[in-house]
């Protein structure tokens, strides 16, 4: 693991700084990426040098996106709190969405929630579930068909 750190830290920190547009946050993101690498040391030990490098970059990007999503959701919640009536309507909309999605098989529920409620793209979901993004789009289409059939017949 020390070798991996020595080989890639500076390059990865520059990449993270570019993502964050802040050197301090970029260094923190690079450190977090290497902490994840320690958690996956067995998996990475069996990987080729190129696969390890790719894993580091993919993990850094995913950590960055996760943080951006958390910040966006936090800002949305804060905005709803200040809007008063919107907060109440949002609660009803969330309940309605949950009731509707419960009619789907679990896998499709998860994909629909992540795509349309959490805001993940089909490409991100493909990476997350280890499937091509085209497969994700097909499953989402199937879920929409099932919902249409369930709600309008």
C-alpha positions as CSV (number, residue, x, y, z in Angstrom):
1,X,0.0,0.0,0.0
2,X,2.9,2.3,0.7
3,X,4.1,1.8,-2.9
4,X,0.7,2.7,-4.2
5,X,0.6,5.9,-2.2
6,X,4.2,6.9,-3.2
7,X,3.4,6.3,-6.9
8,X,0.1,8.0,-7.1
9,X,-0.5,10.5,-4.3
10,X,0.8,13.6,-5.9
11,X,-0.9,13.0,-9.2
12,X,-4.2,12.0,-7.6
13,X,-4.0,15.1,-5.3
14,X,-3.7,17.3,-8.4
15,X,-6.7,15.6,-9.9
16,X,-8.7,16.1,-6.7
17,X,-7.7,19.7,-6.5
18,X,-8.9,20.2,-10.0
19,X,-12.3,18.6,-9.0
20,X,-12.7,20.6,-5.8
21,X,-11.1,23.8,-7.2
22,X,-9.4,24.1,-3.9
23,X,-6.0,22.7,-2.9
24,X,-6.8,22.0,0.7
25,X,-10.1,20.2,-0.2
26,X,-8.3,18.3,-3.0
27,X,-5.7,17.0,-0.6
28,X,-8.4,15.9,1.8
29,X,-10.2,14.1,-1.0
30,X,-7.0,12.4,-2.0
31,X,-6.4,11.3,1.6
32,X,-10.0,9.9,1.8
33,X,-9.4,8.0,-1.4
34,X,-6.3,6.3,0.1
35,X,-8.2,5.5,3.2
36,X,-10.7,3.7,1.0
37,X,-7.8,2.0,-0.7
38,X,-6.7,0.6,2.7
39,X,-10.2,-0.8,3.2
40,X,-9.9,-2.5,-0.1
41,X,-6.3,-3.6,0.1
42,X,-7.0,-7.3,-0.6
43,X,-8.9,-6.4,-3.8
44,X,-6.3,-4.0,-4.9
45,X,-3.4,-6.4,-4.2
46,X,-4.7,-8.7,-7.0
47,X,-5.2,-5.9,-9.5
48,X,-2.7,-4.8,-12.2
49,X,-1.0,-1.4,-11.8
50,X,-3.3,0.2,-14.3
51,X,-6.4,-1.3,-12.6
52,X,-5.2,0.1,-9.2
53,X,-4.6,3.6,-10.7
54,X,-8.1,3.5,-12.3
55,X,-9.6,2.4,-9.1
56,X,-8.0,5.3,-7.3
57,X,-9.3,7.9,-9.8
58,X,-12.8,6.3,-10.0
59,X,-13.0,6.3,-6.2
60,X,-11.9,9.9,-5.9
61,X,-14.4,11.0,-8.5
62,X,-17.2,9.0,-6.7
63,X,-16.3,10.5,-3.3
64,X,-16.4,14.0,-4.8
65,X,-19.8,13.3,-6.5
66,X,-21.2,11.9,-3.2
67,X,-20.1,15.0,-1.3
68,X,-21.6,17.3,-4.0
69,X,-24.9,15.4,-3.8
70,X,-25.0,15.6,0.0
71,X,-24.4,19.4,-0.3
72,X,-27.1,19.8,-2.9
73,X,-29.6,17.9,-0.8
74,X,-28.7,19.9,2.3
75,X,-29.2,23.2,0.4
76,X,-32.6,21.9,-0.9
77,X,-33.7,21.0,2.6
78,X,-32.6,24.4,3.9
79,X,-34.5,26.2,1.2
80,X,-37.6,24.2,2.0
81,X,-37.4,25.1,5.6
82,X,-37.3,28.8,4.7
83,X,-40.2,28.6,2.3
84,X,-42.7,27.4,4.8
85,X,-45.5,25.9,2.7
86,X,-43.1,24.3,0.3
87,X,-41.8,22.1,3.1
88,X,-45.3,20.7,3.8
89,X,-45.9,20.0,0.1
90,X,-42.6,18.3,-0.2
91,X,-43.4,15.9,2.6
92,X,-46.6,14.9,0.8
93,X,-44.8,14.5,-2.5
94,X,-42.2,12.3,-0.9
95,X,-44.9,10.1,0.7
96,X,-46.7,9.8,-2.6
97,X,-43.5,8.9,-4.4
98,X,-42.8,6.2,-1.8
99,X,-46.3,4.7,-2.1
100,X,-46.1,4.6,-5.9
101,X,-42.6,3.1,-5.9
102,X,-43.6,0.3,-3.5
103,X,-45.6,-1.2,-6.3
104,X,-42.3,-2.1,-8.1
105,X,-39.9,-5.0,-7.5
106,X,-37.1,-4.0,-5.1
107,X,-34.4,-3.7,-7.8
108,X,-36.5,-1.3,-9.8
109,X,-37.6,0.7,-6.7
110,X,-33.9,1.2,-5.9
111,X,-33.0,2.3,-9.4
112,X,-36.0,4.7,-9.6
113,X,-35.2,6.2,-6.2
114,X,-31.6,6.8,-7.0
115,X,-32.3,8.1,-10.5
116,X,-35.3,10.4,-10.0
117,X,-35.2,11.2,-6.3
118,X,-31.4,11.2,-5.5
119,X,-30.4,12.5,-9.0
120,X,-27.9,9.9,-10.0
121,X,-27.3,9.6,-13.8
122,X,-27.7,6.3,-15.6
123,X,-23.9,6.1,-16.1
124,X,-23.3,6.6,-12.3
125,X,-25.9,3.9,-11.5
126,X,-24.2,1.6,-14.0
127,X,-20.9,2.0,-12.2
128,X,-22.6,1.6,-8.8
129,X,-24.4,-1.6,-9.8
130,X,-21.7,-2.9,-12.1
131,X,-23.8,-2.9,-15.3
132,X,-23.8,-1.0,-18.5
133,X,-25.6,2.3,-18.5
134,X,-27.8,1.1,-21.3
135,X,-29.0,-1.7,-19.1
136,X,-29.8,0.8,-16.4
137,X,-31.8,2.9,-18.9
138,X,-33.7,-0.3,-20.0
139,X,-34.6,-1.2,-16.4
140,X,-35.8,2.4,-15.7
141,X,-37.9,2.2,-18.8
142,X,-39.4,-1.1,-17.7
143,X,-40.1,0.4,-14.3
144,X,-41.9,3.4,-15.9
145,X,-44.0,1.0,-18.0
146,X,-44.9,-1.1,-14.9
147,X,-45.9,2.1,-13.1
148,X,-48.0,3.3,-16.0
149,X,-49.8,0.0,-16.2
150,X,-50.3,-0.1,-12.4
151,X,-51.5,3.5,-12.1
152,X,-53.6,3.9,-15.3
153,X,-55.4,0.5,-15.6
